[in-house]
C-alpha cells in the first residue's frame, strides 16, 4: 500500500538521507508493517521516491480505522544538492526557500507559484482558487494588479465535430471578483449580475472602473432554475361540504 499523503521531508546531517513523514493507518493493533522508502529511478536533476507498507486496514474489523504519522527513510547514493524530491509520482518537495533541514512542500501551481498580477499564470491561480472545472476557458479579465474580475466558461456537451448540434456547443459560465493577497488571488464574490452593485456590497473598496461597464452574464451561461411550484392540494385530505 501507499500512504494517503506525505506531509514532510527532512534531510539528514549527511545531506543524503531523506526522512519522509507519512500518514498511515492506525488503531489499537499493529496497523503498519514493512514501511519503507525506495528510489524508483536513478538520480538525475530530480529524486523520485516511493513509500510503501503493508496493512490490514482494508478490513475494518482490523480496527485500523484512524491515521497517524510514521517516518520512512531512504539513503541516497550521493548528496541531494539542489535537486527537488518527488514522492509517489506527484507530491513535490524543494530545498529552495525552505528552512533546513526541512524541504518545502510545493503546491498545485508548482514550487514557484506565479506572482499575483495581470498575467495568464496568475489568472490560472484564480481559477484554481474558485474550483473552476477542468478545461475552463477564460472569456474576459479586468485587472489592475490589486483587483480582478474574471469571466470564464466550460463546455458541458460531448466532444464532437458537428458545431450545428446544440449539444456540441452547450456551456456554462461564471463571474468571480478577486482581491490580491500574498498567497495569490483571493475570491470575493460570485455573481451573474452586471455592474458593481453585488461586489461593492461585499467589498466597498473594489474599484468601479473594473466593474461599472460589466454586462450581466447570459442566462444560457448562468441559468437560474426556479423551484417547482407547490402541487395543488384541493380535494386531497379535505372534506367536501354539501349544500343544504
C-alpha positions as CSV (number, residue, x, y, z in Angstrom):
1,X,0.0,0.0,0.0
2,X,0.9,3.7,-0.3
3,X,0.3,6.4,2.3
4,X,-2.7,8.7,1.9
5,X,-0.3,11.6,1.9
6,X,3.3,12.6,2.6
7,X,3.3,15.6,4.8
8,X,7.0,16.4,5.1
9,X,10.5,15.6,4.1
10,X,13.7,16.3,6.1
11,X,17.3,16.0,5.1
12,X,19.7,14.2,7.4
13,X,23.0,15.8,8.5
14,X,24.9,13.7,5.9
15,X,23.0,15.5,3.2
16,X,22.0,12.2,1.6
17,X,19.4,10.6,4.0
18,X,15.8,11.6,3.5
19,X,13.2,11.2,6.3
20,X,9.7,11.2,5.0
21,X,6.7,11.9,7.3
22,X,3.7,9.9,6.0
23,X,0.1,9.4,7.0
24,X,-0.6,5.7,7.6
25,X,-3.4,3.6,9.2
26,X,-3.5,3.3,12.9
27,X,-5.6,1.6,15.6
28,X,-5.5,-0.5,18.7
29,X,-3.4,-3.2,17.0
30,X,-0.4,-3.1,14.7
31,X,-1.6,-1.5,11.6
32,X,1.6,-0.9,9.6
33,X,4.3,-3.3,8.6
34,X,7.3,-3.1,6.3
35,X,7.2,0.7,6.0
36,X,9.9,1.7,3.5
37,X,11.0,4.3,1.1
38,X,13.0,3.5,-2.1
39,X,14.4,5.3,-5.1
40,X,12.4,4.4,-8.1
41,X,14.8,5.9,-10.7
42,X,18.5,6.8,-10.9
43,X,19.2,10.3,-9.5
44,X,19.2,13.0,-12.3
45,X,18.0,16.5,-11.8
46,X,15.2,15.1,-9.6
47,X,15.0,12.4,-6.9
48,X,12.0,10.1,-7.3
49,X,11.0,8.2,-4.2
50,X,8.1,5.7,-3.4
51,X,6.8,5.0,0.0
52,X,5.1,1.6,0.7
53,X,3.9,-0.5,3.6
54,X,1.5,-3.4,4.3
55,X,-1.6,-3.1,6.4
56,X,-4.8,-4.9,7.3
57,X,-6.7,-1.6,7.1
58,X,-8.7,-2.8,4.1
59,X,-10.7,-4.9,6.6
60,X,-12.5,-2.6,9.0
61,X,-12.6,-5.5,11.5
62,X,-8.8,-5.0,12.0
63,X,-9.5,-1.8,13.9
64,X,-7.1,0.2,11.7
65,X,-9.6,3.0,11.0
66,X,-7.6,6.0,12.1
67,X,-4.4,7.6,10.8
68,X,-1.2,8.7,12.4
69,X,2.2,9.9,11.3
70,X,5.1,7.5,10.6
71,X,8.5,8.2,9.2
72,X,10.3,6.3,6.4
73,X,13.8,6.9,5.4
74,X,15.9,6.3,2.3
75,X,19.7,6.9,1.8
76,X,20.6,8.4,-1.5
77,X,23.7,7.3,-3.4
78,X,25.0,10.9,-3.3
79,X,24.1,14.2,-1.6
80,X,20.8,15.7,-2.5
81,X,22.3,19.0,-3.6
82,X,19.8,21.4,-5.1
83,X,17.5,18.6,-6.5
84,X,13.8,18.5,-5.9
85,X,12.2,15.4,-4.4
86,X,9.1,13.8,-5.9
87,X,7.3,11.3,-3.7
88,X,4.8,8.7,-5.1
89,X,4.8,10.4,-8.6
90,X,3.0,13.7,-7.7
91,X,4.0,15.2,-4.3
92,X,7.0,17.5,-4.8
93,X,9.4,19.0,-2.2
94,X,12.2,21.5,-2.7
95,X,15.0,22.9,-0.7
96,X,14.6,26.3,-2.4
97,X,13.1,28.8,0.1
98,X,12.9,26.1,2.8
99,X,14.2,26.2,6.3
100,X,16.8,23.4,6.7
101,X,16.8,20.6,7.4
102,X,13.1,20.5,6.1
103,X,12.3,20.7,2.5
104,X,9.3,22.8,1.3
105,X,6.1,21.2,0.0
106,X,5.2,22.5,-3.4
107,X,1.6,23.3,-4.3
108,X,-0.6,22.6,-7.3
109,X,1.0,25.6,-9.1
110,X,4.5,24.2,-8.6
111,X,7.4,25.1,-6.4
112,X,7.5,28.7,-7.6
113,X,3.9,30.0,-7.9
114,X,3.3,32.9,-10.3
115,X,3.3,36.4,-8.7
116,X,-0.1,37.8,-8.2
117,X,-0.8,40.1,-11.1
118,X,-2.4,40.6,-14.5
119,X,-0.8,37.6,-16.2
120,X,-2.2,34.3,-17.6
121,X,-0.4,32.2,-15.0
122,X,-1.9,34.4,-12.2
123,X,-5.4,34.0,-13.8
124,X,-4.9,30.2,-13.7
125,X,-4.3,30.5,-10.0
126,X,-7.5,32.5,-9.6
127,X,-9.5,29.8,-11.4
128,X,-8.0,27.2,-9.1
129,X,-8.9,29.2,-6.1
130,X,-12.6,29.0,-7.0
131,X,-12.6,25.4,-8.1
132,X,-13.2,26.1,-11.8
133,X,-13.9,22.9,-13.8
134,X,-11.1,21.3,-15.9
135,X,-10.7,22.7,-19.4
136,X,-12.2,26.1,-18.4
137,X,-11.9,29.0,-20.9
138,X,-11.2,32.5,-19.7
139,X,-13.7,34.7,-21.5
140,X,-12.5,38.1,-20.2
141,X,-10.4,39.6,-17.5
142,X,-10.4,43.1,-16.0
143,X,-7.4,43.6,-13.8
144,X,-5.4,46.4,-12.2
145,X,-2.9,44.2,-10.2
146,X,-4.8,44.6,-6.9
147,X,-8.3,43.7,-8.1
148,X,-9.6,41.3,-10.7
149,X,-12.9,40.3,-12.3
150,X,-12.8,37.1,-14.3
151,X,-15.4,35.7,-16.6
152,X,-15.0,32.1,-17.6
153,X,-16.9,29.2,-19.1
154,X,-16.7,25.5,-19.7
155,X,-18.2,23.1,-22.2
156,X,-21.0,20.8,-21.0
157,X,-21.8,18.8,-24.1
158,X,-20.0,15.9,-25.8
159,X,-16.8,16.4,-27.8
160,X,-17.9,16.3,-31.5
161,X,-17.2,17.9,-34.8
162,X,-20.8,18.9,-35.6
163,X,-20.9,22.5,-34.4
164,X,-24.5,22.9,-35.5
165,X,-25.7,20.4,-32.9
166,X,-26.6,22.4,-29.8
167,X,-25.3,19.6,-27.6
168,X,-21.8,20.1,-29.0
169,X,-21.7,23.8,-28.1
170,X,-23.6,23.9,-24.8
171,X,-21.7,25.5,-22.0
172,X,-22.0,27.2,-18.6
173,X,-20.1,30.1,-17.2
174,X,-19.3,32.1,-14.1
175,X,-18.1,35.6,-13.0
176,X,-15.9,36.0,-9.9
177,X,-14.3,39.0,-8.3
178,X,-10.9,38.8,-6.5
179,X,-8.6,40.8,-4.3
180,X,-4.8,40.3,-4.4
181,X,-3.1,38.7,-1.4
182,X,0.5,37.4,-0.9
183,X,-0.8,33.9,-1.4
184,X,-2.5,34.8,-4.7
185,X,-5.9,36.0,-5.9
186,X,-8.5,35.6,-3.1
187,X,-12.1,35.2,-4.2
188,X,-14.6,37.9,-3.0
189,X,-17.9,37.1,-4.6
190,X,-19.5,35.2,-7.4
191,X,-22.4,36.8,-9.4
192,X,-24.0,36.8,-12.8
193,X,-25.3,40.4,-12.4
194,X,-23.8,43.3,-14.3
195,X,-22.2,46.4,-12.9
196,X,-20.7,46.9,-9.5
197,X,-23.7,46.5,-7.1
198,X,-23.0,43.0,-5.9
199,X,-19.2,43.2,-5.4
200,X,-19.4,46.7,-3.8
201,X,-21.9,45.4,-1.3
202,X,-19.4,42.7,-0.3
203,X,-16.2,44.8,-0.8
204,X,-16.8,48.6,-1.0
205,X,-13.2,49.2,-2.0
206,X,-13.5,47.4,-5.3
207,X,-12.8,50.0,-8.0
208,X,-15.8,51.0,-10.1
209,X,-13.5,51.3,-13.2
210,X,-13.3,47.5,-13.3
211,X,-17.0,46.8,-13.0
212,X,-19.2,49.7,-13.9
213,X,-19.5,48.6,-17.6
214,X,-19.9,44.9,-16.9
215,X,-23.0,43.4,-18.7
216,X,-24.9,40.6,-17.0
217,X,-23.9,37.1,-17.9
218,X,-26.1,35.5,-20.5
219,X,-28.9,33.4,-18.9
220,X,-27.7,30.5,-21.0
221,X,-24.3,30.6,-19.3
222,X,-25.7,31.0,-15.8
223,X,-29.3,29.7,-15.7
224,X,-31.5,30.3,-12.7
225,X,-33.7,27.3,-12.0
226,X,-36.8,28.1,-10.1
227,X,-38.1,25.5,-7.6
228,X,-41.1,23.6,-8.8
229,X,-44.4,25.2,-7.7
230,X,-46.4,23.5,-5.0
231,X,-48.8,20.9,-6.3
232,X,-52.5,21.7,-5.7
233,X,-54.0,20.2,-2.6
234,X,-57.7,20.8,-3.4
235,X,-59.6,17.6,-2.7
236,X,-56.6,15.9,-1.1
237,X,-57.3,15.0,2.5
238,X,-60.2,17.6,2.6
239,X,-63.9,17.1,3.4
240,X,-66.5,18.5,1.0
241,X,-69.4,20.4,2.4
242,X,-72.8,19.7,0.8
243,X,-75.2,22.5,0.2
244,X,-78.3,22.2,2.4
